[in-house]
Amino acid sequence: MVALKPGGDGGLLPDVLAAYRARPGAVAVELALCGVAERARLVRDGTADVAFLHRPYEDLTGFDSEPLLVEANVAVMASGHPLAGRDHVRLAELDAGPPPRWPGSHQEVGDPAMLMQLVALGRLVVVAPESVHDQVRRDLTCVPVLDAEPTTVVLAWPEGARSRPLAEFVRTAAEIAAIRTGAEAATIRTGTEVAARRTSAETAPHHAAADVAAPRTAAEVVARASGGVGTFRDRSHRE
């Protein structure tokens, strides 16, 4: 089962599902559309196998994860908000309010529809990844936030999970994200990480194991550690 909030996949999921279905050994995938705070909980309690989460806003403790997309943030506000006509805003301007800013205020509200209703009523301004544009109601406006920390969309699953179907799903998502962002690799990696791996490979003693390519994604680590096949958790899922 894949847990996500509406729009929380950065627009990747349709292509990921289509590509995953074409993979040998693919299994049926059930989707759980849920509130903001429920995604991680569903994975932690074993209801879901993997979730689309947003870093740095969510706690990834106890999860392995694969970064997919990095998005700039926008402020979602009522069309009548004093800042709605601006080309961009800064966090300090939003915090000067009213209304208050989420995340920060109304943390207990995790339902996306409820959040948007509070925004429409002028009770809240929501800072969210720019892909939220596709989900925003006509009576709301999105304004880029210049100094908000970028949001990284990640797939997260329990540490130590051993499932080839799960690994294939994560690998597929990483490849689709790489295509979407124009990256050459199947995962998002920095030049520093690449250089570090190259330096390590050049300085390490050569032995037979060095001839085996290092896993390129966290999914490959899961796959190599797994000897089993079947569904994500060896039970049937529906798509």
C-alpha positions in Angstrom: 0.0 0.0 0.0 1.2 3.5 -0.9 0.1 6.3 1.4 0.0 9.9 0.2 -2.0 13.1 0.7 -3.8 14.6 -2.3 -1.2 16.2 -4.5 1.6 15.0 -2.2 3.4 13.0 -4.9 4.6 16.0 -6.9 2.6 14.8 -9.9 4.7 11.7 -10.2 2.4 8.9 -9.2 0.4 8.3 -12.4 3.6 7.8 -14.4 5.2 5.7 -11.6 2.2 3.3 -11.5 2.2 3.0 -15.3 5.9 2.2 -15.4 5.8 -0.1 -12.4 3.0 -2.2 -14.0 5.2 -2.9 -16.9 8.0 -4.3 -14.8 8.5 -8.0 -14.5 7.2 -9.3 -11.2 5.1 -6.2 -10.5 2.3 -6.6 -8.0 -1.0 -4.8 -7.5 -0.7 -1.6 -5.6 -3.3 -0.2 -3.3 -3.4 3.5 -2.6 -4.3 5.2 0.7 -5.2 8.9 0.2 -5.1 10.4 3.7 -4.3 13.5 5.7 -1.0 15.2 6.2 -0.2 13.6 9.5 -1.5 10.2 8.6 1.0 9.1 6.0 3.9 8.4 8.2 1.7 6.8 10.8 0.3 4.4 8.3 3.8 3.2 7.5 4.9 3.0 11.1 1.9 0.9 12.2 2.3 -1.4 9.2 -0.9 -0.4 7.3 1.1 1.0 4.4 4.3 -0.2 2.9 5.6 3.1 1.7 4.6 6.8 1.7 5.2 10.0 -0.1 6.5 12.4 2.5 7.9 15.9 2.5 11.3 16.8 4.0 12.1 18.9 6.1 8.6 19.1 7.5 8.2 15.4 8.5 10.1 13.2 10.8 11.9 10.4 8.9 13.2 8.7 12.0 13.0 4.9 11.6 12.6 5.2 7.8 14.7 4.5 4.8 14.0 7.0 2.1 14.6 7.9 -1.5 14.6 11.6 -2.5 12.6 12.2 -5.7 11.9 15.9 -6.3 13.0 19.2 -4.9 10.3 21.9 -5.1 10.1 25.6 -4.3 7.3 26.7 -2.1 4.3 28.9 -2.6 1.9 30.6 -0.2 -1.7 29.6 -0.8 -4.0 32.4 0.3 -7.4 33.8 -0.3 -7.7 35.8 -3.5 -8.6 38.8 -1.4 -5.5 38.6 0.8 -3.5 41.9 0.7 -0.4 39.9 -0.6 -2.4 38.0 -3.3 -1.4 40.3 -6.1 2.4 40.1 -5.4 4.9 38.4 -7.6 6.5 36.9 -4.6 6.6 37.2 -0.8 8.9 36.4 2.1 8.2 34.4 5.3 8.4 37.5 7.5 5.7 39.1 5.5 3.4 36.1 6.0 4.3 35.9 9.7 3.3 39.6 10.1 -0.3 38.3 9.3 -3.1 38.1 9.9 -4.0 35.4 9.2 -1.5 32.9 10.7 0.8 30.7 8.6 0.6 26.9 8.3 2.8 25.0 9.1 3.2 26.7 12.4 -0.4 27.6 13.3 -3.3 25.1 13.4 -0.9 22.1 13.4 -3.8 19.9 14.5 -5.4 20.4 11.0 -4.1 17.7 8.7 -6.9 17.3 6.2 -6.0 19.1 2.9 -9.6 20.0 2.1 -10.0 21.5 5.6 -6.8 23.5 5.2 -8.0 24.9 1.9 -11.4 25.8 3.4 -9.6 27.7 6.2 -7.5 29.5 3.6 -10.6 30.4 1.6 -12.3 31.8 4.7 -9.2 34.1 5.3 -8.3 32.2 8.5 -5.0 30.7 7.3 -2.2 31.0 4.8 -0.6 27.7 3.8 3.0 27.3 2.6 3.2 24.3 0.4 5.3 22.8 -2.5 4.6 24.5 -5.8 3.0 21.4 -7.3 0.0 22.3 -5.1 -1.0 24.6 -8.0 -2.8 21.7 -9.6 -5.0 21.2 -6.5 -5.8 24.8 -5.6 -9.4 26.0 -5.8 -10.3 28.9 -8.1 -10.9 31.3 -5.2 -7.4 30.8 -3.9 -4.1 32.3 -5.1 -0.5 30.9 -5.0 2.4 33.3 -4.5 6.0 32.1 -4.6 7.9 32.3 -1.3 11.4 33.4 -1.9 13.1 32.4 1.4 11.2 29.2 2.3 13.4 26.1 2.5 12.7 24.0 -0.5 10.6 20.9 0.0 12.0 17.5 -1.0 9.4 14.9 -2.0 10.7 11.5 -0.7 9.4 7.9 -0.7 9.8 6.5 2.8 9.5 2.9 4.1 10.5 1.1 7.3 14.2 0.6 8.0 15.2 -2.9 7.3 12.3 -3.7 4.9 13.1 -6.7 2.7 10.8 -6.8 -0.3 11.8 -7.0 -4.0 8.4 -5.6 -5.2 8.9 -2.6 -2.8 12.4 -2.1 -4.1 11.2 -2.2 -7.7 8.5 0.4 -6.9 11.0 2.8 -5.3 13.5 2.3 -8.1 10.7 3.0 -10.6 9.7 6.2 -8.8 13.3 7.4 -8.7 13.7 6.8 -12.5 10.5 8.6 -13.3 11.6 11.5 -11.1 14.9 11.6 -12.8 13.2 11.8 -16.2 10.9 14.6 -14.9 13.8 16.7 -13.6 16.1 16.0 -16.6 18.6 14.3 -14.4 21.0 11.8 -16.0 21.0 9.4 -13.0 18.0 7.5 -11.6 18.4 9.2 -8.2 19.0 12.7 -7.0 22.6 13.0 -5.9 24.9 15.9 -5.4 28.2 16.3 -7.1 29.9 16.0 -3.7 28.5 12.5 -3.2 29.6 11.4 -6.6 33.1 12.8 -6.1 33.3 11.1 -2.7 32.3 7.7 -4.2 34.8 8.1 -6.9 37.6 9.0 -4.5 36.7 6.1 -2.3 36.7 3.7 -5.2 40.1 4.9 -6.4 41.8 4.6 -3.0 40.2 1.4 -1.7 42.2 -1.9 -2.1 40.9 -3.8 -5.1 39.3 -7.2 -4.5 36.7 -9.3 -6.2 33.8 -7.6 -4.4 34.9 -4.3 -5.9 33.9 -5.6 -9.3 30.3 -5.6 -8.3 28.7 -2.2 -8.9 27.6 -0.3 -5.8 23.8 0.1 -5.5 22.7 3.4 -7.0 19.5 3.8 -5.0 18.2 2.9 -1.6 15.8 0.6 -3.4 18.7 -1.5 -4.7 20.0 -1.9 -1.2 16.6 -3.3 -0.2 16.5 -5.6 -3.3 20.0 -7.0 -2.8 19.2 -7.7 0.8 16.0 -9.5 -0.1 15.7 -13.0 -1.3 12.0 -13.1 -1.5 9.4 -12.1 -4.0 5.7 -11.4 -3.9 3.6 -8.5 -2.8 5.1 -5.5 -0.8 4.5 -7.4 2.5 3.5 -10.8 1.1 -0.2 -10.0 1.0 -2.5 -9.1 -1.9 -3.1 -5.4 -2.6 -5.6 -3.8 -5.0 -4.9 -0.8 -7.2 
